[in-house]
Amino acid sequence: MFAKLAVTLVGLGLTSGALLVNRQHRIDVAVEIARAGDRLRREEASLGLLQAEVIAAIRPDRLAAALKVGPAAAGLDDPKWVAVTGRFDASSHGPFEEPRPR
């Protein structure tokens, strides 16, 4: 009789431990989802700021001046405005992969 009771208690202990581990895993996943949402909101906010910066940088008068006198004379030679041509060639990699060396 004592052995049955001991086995039952050990089984209940293991079951409750497994349930606690499962619960903690779900909580960790929920926290990661919340962090990903926060990162997404921050990136969207910075994207908006960058879009506004680009819009301000490509005003028609500044573009006309750049075409007439060159980008350096028009004040458009800031190193952060470097073209990234060919960086995302879809034929060499998938949409979520880094480009493979050619």
N, CA, C and O of each residue as an XYZ file, in Angstrom:
408
protein
N       0.820     -1.184      0.000
C       0.000      0.000      0.000
C       0.876      1.265      0.000
O       0.590      2.241     -0.693
N       1.939      1.213      0.791
C       2.839      2.370      0.853
C       3.505      2.608     -0.499
O       3.700      3.759     -0.888
N       3.858      1.547     -1.222
C       4.514      1.677     -2.523
C       3.579      2.334     -3.530
O       4.006      3.171     -4.326
N       2.291      1.952     -3.497
C       1.320      2.559     -4.420
C       1.189      4.059     -4.150
O       1.143      4.869     -5.076
N       1.130      4.408     -2.877
C       1.018      5.817     -2.511
C       2.266      6.595     -2.937
O       2.150      7.711     -3.442
N       3.446      6.026     -2.741
C       4.693      6.677     -3.125
C       4.763      6.859     -4.636
O       5.154      7.923     -5.116
N       4.385      5.822     -5.393
C       4.394      5.917     -6.856
C       3.402      6.968     -7.325
O       3.699      7.729     -8.246
N       2.232      7.023     -6.707
C       1.222      8.017     -7.082
C       1.737      9.433     -6.804
O       1.574     10.330     -7.631
N       2.356      9.627     -5.641
C       2.885     10.953     -5.314
C       4.021     11.366     -6.240
O       4.094     12.522     -6.659
N       4.896     10.438     -6.558
C       5.990     10.745     -7.488
C       5.418     11.067     -8.864
O       5.876     12.004     -9.517
N       4.431     10.311     -9.310
C       3.796     10.575    -10.604
C       3.134     11.939    -10.639
O       3.255     12.670    -11.623
N       2.427     12.287     -9.555
C       1.804     13.615     -9.496
C       2.863     14.717     -9.479
O       2.682     15.764    -10.100
N       3.949     14.485     -8.781
C       5.031     15.470     -8.756
C       5.647     15.669    -10.132
O       5.893     16.801    -10.549
N       5.895     14.575    -10.835
C       6.459     14.686    -12.190
C       5.491     15.365    -13.143
O       5.899     16.174    -13.975
N       4.211     15.040    -13.025
C       3.209     15.665    -13.892
C       3.132     17.169    -13.625
O       3.099     17.969    -14.560
N       3.103     17.549    -12.347
C       3.029     18.985    -12.037
C       4.301     19.700    -12.479
O       4.237     20.842    -12.933
N       5.445     19.052    -12.354
C       6.687     19.654    -12.836
C       6.659     19.866    -14.335
O       7.081     20.911    -14.830
N       6.158     18.868    -15.062
C       6.068     19.009    -16.520
C       5.109     20.126    -16.897
O       5.367     20.868    -17.845
N       4.007     20.254    -16.168
C       3.059     21.337    -16.453
C       3.682     22.704    -16.173
O       3.441     23.655    -16.916
N       4.470     22.810    -15.124
C       5.141     24.077    -14.827
C       6.171     24.434    -15.898
O       6.300     25.601    -16.269
N       6.896     23.446    -16.391
C       7.860     23.692    -17.465
C       7.131     24.166    -18.719
O       7.575     25.104    -19.382
N       6.014     23.520    -19.045
C       5.227     23.912    -20.218
C       4.700     25.342    -20.061
O       4.736     26.128    -21.008
N       4.216     25.671    -18.872
C       3.709     27.021    -18.615
C       4.820     28.059    -18.758
O       4.609     29.117    -19.351
N       5.995     27.760    -18.219
C       7.110     28.702    -18.319
C       7.532     28.898    -19.774
O       7.885     30.007    -20.178
N       7.495     27.831    -20.551
C       7.835     27.945    -21.972
C       6.841     28.860    -22.689
O       7.243     29.692    -23.502
N       5.551     28.712    -22.395
C       4.544     29.580    -23.014
C       4.757     31.039    -22.617
O       4.591     31.935    -23.445
N       5.122     31.282    -21.365
C       5.388     32.652    -20.908
C       6.594     33.223    -21.642
O       6.575     34.379    -22.064
N       7.647     32.414    -21.796
C       8.840     32.876    -22.522
C       8.514     33.226    -23.969
O       9.014     34.215    -24.504
N       7.674     32.412    -24.596
C       7.282     32.681    -25.984
C       6.475     33.977    -26.061
O       6.672     34.777    -26.976
N       5.575     34.187    -25.109
C       4.775     35.420    -25.101
C       5.677     36.644    -24.927
O       5.447     37.673    -25.561
N       6.690     36.542    -24.083
C       7.625     37.653    -23.884
C       8.404     37.932    -25.170
O       8.594     39.090    -25.540
N       8.851     36.881    -25.846
C       9.584     37.070    -27.108
C       8.701     37.713    -28.169
O       9.172     38.551    -28.938
N       7.426     37.332    -28.220
C       6.501     37.941    -29.182
C       6.327     39.427    -28.866
O       6.304     40.261    -29.771
N       6.205     39.752    -27.582
C       6.064     41.164    -27.193
C       7.320     41.958    -27.547
O       7.230     43.092    -28.016
N       8.498     41.356    -27.319
C       9.745     42.051    -27.672
C       9.849     42.253    -29.183
O      10.295     43.303    -29.644
N       9.438     41.250    -29.945
C       9.480     41.388    -31.405
C       8.536     42.499    -31.854
O       8.864     43.257    -32.767
N       7.364     42.603    -31.220
C       6.437     43.684    -31.551
C       7.022     45.042    -31.228
O       6.854     45.993    -31.991
N       7.711     45.139    -30.094
C       8.358     46.405    -29.736
C       9.444     46.771    -30.736
O       9.553     47.924    -31.154
N      10.257     45.771    -31.122
C      11.298     46.035    -32.121
C      10.675     46.480    -33.434
O      11.186     47.390    -34.088
N       9.572     45.845    -33.825
C       8.903     46.210    -35.072
C       8.394     47.646    -35.011
O       8.534     48.397    -35.976
N       7.804     48.032    -33.879
C       7.322     49.409    -33.757
C       8.472     50.413    -33.809
O       8.344     51.470    -34.426
N       9.594     50.087    -33.164
C      10.753     50.984    -33.219
C      11.295     51.094    -34.644
O      11.639     52.186    -35.097
N      11.371     49.970    -35.346
C      11.870     50.001    -36.724
C      10.929     50.775    -37.630
O      11.381     51.510    -38.508
N       9.629     50.620    -37.428
C       8.684     51.380    -38.246
C       8.808     52.877    -37.974
O       8.692     53.690    -38.891
N       9.044     53.240    -36.709
C       9.223     54.658    -36.388
C      10.490     55.199    -37.037
O      10.483     56.299    -37.591
N      11.576     54.436    -36.972
C      12.810     54.916    -37.592
C      12.675     54.929    -39.113
O      13.284     55.765    -39.780
N      11.885     54.012    -39.662
C      11.644     54.026    -41.103
C      10.928     55.307    -41.499
O      11.250     55.921    -42.516
N       9.960     55.702    -40.695
C       9.254     56.959    -40.975
C      10.187     58.151    -40.946
O      10.089     59.045    -41.787
N      11.101     58.168    -39.970
C      12.069     59.267    -39.904
C      13.000     59.258    -41.110
O      13.315     60.309    -41.668
N      13.438     58.072    -41.507
C      14.318     57.995    -42.676
C      13.583     58.401    -43.951
O      14.161     59.058    -44.818
N      12.315     58.014    -44.069
C      11.546     58.417    -45.247
C      11.393     59.937    -45.293
O      11.496     60.548    -46.357
N      11.148     60.534    -44.136
C      11.042     62.004    -44.094
C      12.368     62.645    -44.478
O      12.393     63.665    -45.166
N      13.468     62.047    -44.035
C      14.794     62.573    -44.371
C      15.054     62.471    -45.879
O      15.611     63.386    -46.485
N      14.647     61.356    -46.467
C      14.825     61.189    -47.915
C      13.959     62.184    -48.669
O      14.404     62.795    -49.641
N      12.731     62.344    -48.220
C      11.834     63.292    -48.883
C      12.413     64.705    -48.822
O      12.350     65.451    -49.799
N      12.976     65.065    -47.674
C      13.575     66.395    -47.553
C      14.814     66.522    -48.432
O      15.113     67.602    -48.942
N      15.532     65.417    -48.607
C      16.773     65.470    -49.382
C      16.513     65.512    -50.884
O      17.388     65.932    -51.641
N      15.345     65.092    -51.330
C      15.106     65.054    -52.772
C      14.081     66.103    -53.207
O      13.284     65.872    -54.117
N      14.117     67.246    -52.548
C      13.258     68.346    -52.987
C      13.638     68.710    -54.418
O      14.807     68.615    -54.790
N      12.680     69.118    -55.206
C      12.969     69.422    -56.614
C      14.075     70.456    -56.813
O      14.879     70.329    -57.737
N      14.126     71.470    -55.966
C      15.169     72.484    -56.157
C      16.556     71.905    -55.891
O      17.510     72.260    -56.584
N      16.689     71.021    -54.902
C      17.988     70.426    -54.609
C      18.387     69.431    -55.703
O      19.561     69.329    -56.059
N      17.396     68.695    -56.236
C      17.715     67.769    -57.319
C      18.150     68.522    -58.567
O      19.095     68.119    -59.247
N      17.464     69.610    -58.864
C      17.846     70.406    -60.041
C      19.249     70.965    -59.865
O      20.041     70.974    -60.808
N      19.556     71.427    -58.672
C      20.897     71.953    -58.420
C      21.935     70.847    -58.541
O      23.026     71.076    -59.062
N      21.607     69.655    -58.067
C      22.555     68.545    -58.161
C      22.796     68.151    -59.604
O      23.916     67.798    -59.974
N      21.761     68.207    -60.420
C      21.931     67.854    -61.829
C      22.739     68.914    -62.572
O      23.476     68.591    -63.504
N      22.606     70.169    -62.167
C      23.315     71.240    -62.856
C      24.775     71.328    -62.438
O      25.657     71.466    -63.286
N      25.034     71.251    -61.139
C      26.392     71.511    -60.665
C      27.061     70.282    -60.058
O      28.236     70.361    -59.699
N      26.391     69.184    -59.930
C      26.959     67.977    -59.328
C      26.533     67.829    -57.883
O      26.183     68.815    -57.234
N      26.559     66.609    -57.370
C      26.051     66.366    -56.018
C      26.863     67.055    -54.922
O      26.288     67.486    -53.923
N      28.181     67.171    -55.080
C      28.999     67.786    -54.032
C      28.653     69.263    -53.879
O      28.545     69.762    -52.759
N      28.483     69.952    -54.979
C      28.179     71.380    -54.916
C      26.769     71.630    -54.407
O      26.496     72.687    -53.839
N      25.871     70.673    -54.602
C      24.489     70.834    -54.144
C      24.314     70.388    -52.700
O      23.214     70.492    -52.158
N      25.367     69.896    -52.069
C      25.263     69.450    -50.681
C      24.695     68.060    -50.532
O      24.199     67.706    -49.462
N      24.757     67.262    -51.588
C      24.206     65.905    -51.545
C      25.303     64.848    -51.502
O      25.063     63.706    -51.894
N      26.473     65.190    -51.049
C      27.573     64.231    -51.029
C      27.776     63.613    -49.648
O      28.863     63.127    -49.337
N      26.742     63.629    -48.829
C      26.808     63.039    -47.491
C      27.061     61.541    -47.625
O      26.362     60.881    -48.395
N      28.047     60.970    -46.895
C      28.379     59.557    -47.064
C      27.261     58.608    -46.671
O      27.282     57.449    -47.084
N      26.287     59.052    -45.891
C      25.203     58.136    -45.532
C      24.231     57.924    -46.693
O      23.384     57.033    -46.632
N      24.342     58.726    -47.741
C      23.479     58.569    -48.904
C      24.215     57.850    -50.020
O      24.296     58.356    -51.140
N      24.738     56.703    -49.732
C      25.476     55.918    -50.715
C      24.513     54.948    -51.385
O      23.713     54.299    -50.711
N      24.584     54.848    -52.681
C      23.715     53.934    -53.413
C      24.064     52.485    -53.078
O      25.235     52.160    -52.880
N      23.061     51.620    -53.015
C      23.270     50.197    -52.729
C      22.848     49.366    -53.937
O      22.172     48.348    -53.786
N      23.237     49.786    -55.103
C      22.838     49.091    -56.316
C      23.428     47.692    -56.353
O      24.582     47.487    -55.978
N      22.642     46.741    -56.803
C      23.105     45.369    -56.960
C      23.190     44.587    -55.666
O      23.545     43.409    -55.689
N      22.879     45.196    -54.551
C      22.994     44.481    -53.279
C      21.913     43.430    -53.132
O      22.157     42.372    -52.552
N      20.738     43.697    -53.639
C      19.618     42.783    -53.473
C      19.187     42.225    -54.815
O      18.050     42.425    -55.243
N      20.068     41.544    -55.459
C      19.754     40.915    -56.730
C      18.987     39.630    -56.436
O      19.553     38.681    -55.893
N      17.704     39.591    -56.793
C      16.843     38.462    -56.439
C      17.249     37.170    -57.134
O      16.870     36.088    -56.687
N      18.010     37.261    -58.215
C      18.384     36.037    -58.922
C      19.458     35.248    -58.177
O      19.603     34.048    -58.411
N      20.212     35.890    -57.286
C      21.306     35.194    -56.622
C      20.942     34.671    -55.244
O      21.695     33.881    -54.674
N      19.810     35.088    -54.693
C      19.428     34.626    -53.361
C      17.936     34.838    -53.170
O      17.291     35.553    -53.938
N      17.400     34.210    -52.141
C      15.997     34.365    -51.812
C      15.749     35.686    -51.105
O      16.694     36.417    -50.812
N      14.482     36.003    -50.826
C      14.170     37.297    -50.232
C      14.667     37.456    -48.803
O      14.816     38.584    -48.333
N      14.931     36.347    -48.090
C      15.348     36.445    -46.704
C      16.746     35.909    -46.491
O      17.119     35.603    -45.359
N      17.522     35.787    -47.542
C      18.882     35.258    -47.439
C      19.883     36.339    -47.797
O      19.572     37.281    -48.526
N      21.068     36.190    -47.282
C      22.161     37.073    -47.668
C      22.603     36.702    -49.076
O      22.492     35.538    -49.461
N      23.092     37.640    -49.840
C      23.570     37.325    -51.189
C      24.738     36.345    -51.138
O      25.617     36.439    -50.282
N      24.722     35.406    -52.077
C      25.824     34.443    -52.170
C      26.951     35.071    -52.976
O      26.693     35.828    -53.912
N      28.209     34.765    -52.624
C      29.315     35.291    -53.405
C      29.266     34.740    -54.832
O      28.881     33.594    -55.061
N      29.660     35.569    -55.766
C      29.599     35.144    -57.176
C      30.937     34.649    -57.639
O      31.082     34.249    -58.794
